[in-house]
Amino acid sequence: MKQFFSNFKGDAFGGITAGIVALPLALAFGVSSGLGPSAGLYGAIFLSFFAALFGGTNTQISGPTAPMTAVSMVVIAGIIAINDGDISKALPAILMVFLLAGLMQVGLGLIGLGKYIRYIPYPVVSGFMTAIGVIILVTQIFPAIGYNPKEDVEFVNQFKPQAEEVILENILKEEAGEGILVLENFKETINRAESITDAQILAESQSLASKEASGVLGAIKVLPRGLQHINWLELILALSTIIIIYGFKRITRVIPSTLVALIVVSGVAFGFNLDYLPIEQIPSGLPIPNLEMFTGFSIESIAPYVFTALTLALLGAIDSLLTSVVADNMTKTKHNPNKELVGQGIGNSIAAIFGGLPGAGATIRTVVNIKSGGKTKLSGMIAGIMLLFILLALGPIASKIPSAVLAGILITVGIGVMDYKGLKAIPSLPRDMKVGPIKLSSEVLIMLVVMVLASVWNLVFAVGIGLVIASLMFMKKIGDVAAERSDVKTLKKEKKWDDEIDFPEDLKDEVFIKHIKGPLFFGSTSDFQSLAAQIPTTACAVIIRLGRMQYMDQSGLYAMEDVLQELRKNDVEVFFINLLKQPRYMMERIDIIPDLIPQSQIFSDFNECLTHVKSNLEEKLDR
């Protein structure tokens, strides 16, 4: 406890400053997600406090981030669509998915996977981050120009026939569930259909219109219509916000330019009583747990989103641990990755119970905290308390913020989150693969595949596909390297090792040597399996040098067995030299040793093996 308060003044200033920086971003991410500004604020409060308390990085400030919000949008939009556009009905299932993601993070930390997160390939992360930027930029166009598809009467009316079909289909599903749907008598169906009101049809039409304009493709499709209905006041507010954010940084970075833009533009809009569109009302008072997520829990509602929850957990882990590395570099300390994951998971779980968005360690907020004097976990906890104070004291005032201002803030976030380092490197990366007549860089291909699929299709599947492609390409490269270094030649053509120089000339057509210079695994077995076919009928023996084969997997094991059986069938003796521990253990498990290679044919020294082979050949020749 004494260590907690060892830097109270610095931690207090760092936490308060980080909390102020986090405010506009938390509100903006909440609005962007579809759950409203309060969800972003609640997520920032609880995640910042509990991730700092239980985490493994002393100076980390956590809260909703652009990548986590983008994936959350997928969950929110999908579950709301299933619930006929009713957010209140969908909310328990949405929060349960967020809670599941938090618990998965705790699990990842407890089983010690924190140290393995760094092995996710850079092209996958780069493509994903750039896609996040594209998604944010494109989806914030409509809020920035003041166009809302749900309020465009002409656009909404196009969906009325489809809305009537959806409502009727729901009536039939209800009747089937109640056991009263009878094909011979549709009287009850007709009665229920006649009770449908114009308001219900309008609400369903608005939901369908909103769905049509959602996402990157939807926004691009409806963009021509949006540009015909620009609200110039909203556009001016958004542009003013963007200009102040970038312009104020040139004056000073001591005061966060995002906060300055929020206060100045909102103050002008409210002070001059302009006719702008404000954000949703932020509830006053303390956040209340959403117990309906437990009382109304249903496995069916969240089952399709288990993989998405895992993606949220992994993404939050990557985001947080990257920020932890930044914090380590600035403070010359060392974070505990597994403890950090547990802390993030606890924070996200508690935030979900209170209706908050999931998040992760936030680099900008963490840097602000450190530069302002934060050194211990207390700084992150104070940041959460600061946001709670703002909620309780300034909630009604924050509800007057123009939605266009938050759109402007998010546009700058979208521009900033893109991986320009990866994009700039595209022309200079080596073109190591061919697609038809075109030469491409495999890393660029992975990055572009992830970026395009994540932008226009599905963030979750894009990352999965990117990881699969990256893994396959890595295995192909390693297999090629292993095959290139492990070719099979006669000693007349083979580049001799030092101890092979004095090998007798008269035996070089009868004895072959195989140098294995790397792991024998599923990526390199195809070339190894051709070994038996390359040995001519004149051969009496094959010496396999295994001192550089440190590892063998199951695929390599069975490839070795196939080759040895084929050579035995051709009456070719095989000798092992310097067989290492792991491959030997594998071969003993399936009795390659001693059934195919007896102990008498395993040597630790080449000269010892050579003496044995020469004596064997002489015996054969004498016979």
URKA-V458182 format. One record per helix or strand. SS is the DSSP state (2 for helix, 1 for strand). FROM is the first residue (numbers start at 1). LEN is the number of residues. If there is no record, write none. Layout:
[[SS	FROM	LEN] [SS	FROM	LEN]]
This chain:
[[2	8	26] [2	37	18] [1	62	2] [2	66	17] [2	87	24] [2	114	6] [2	122	18] [2	141	5] [2	149	3] [2	153	5] [2	160	19] [1	182	1] [1	185	1] [2	187	8] [2	198	15] [2	215	13] [2	232	20] [2	257	15] [1	278	1] [2	292	4] [2	299	5] [2	306	26] [2	337	17] [1	360	2] [2	363	9] [2	377	22] [1	402	1] [2	403	15] [2	420	5] [2	426	3] [1	433	3] [1	438	3] [2	442	15] [2	459	27] [1	488	3] [2	498	3] [2	505	3] [1	511	5] [1	520	1] [2	525	5] [2	531	4] [1	541	5] [1	552	1] [2	554	16] [1	573	5] [2	581	9] [2	592	5] [2	599	3] [1	602	2] [2	606	17]]
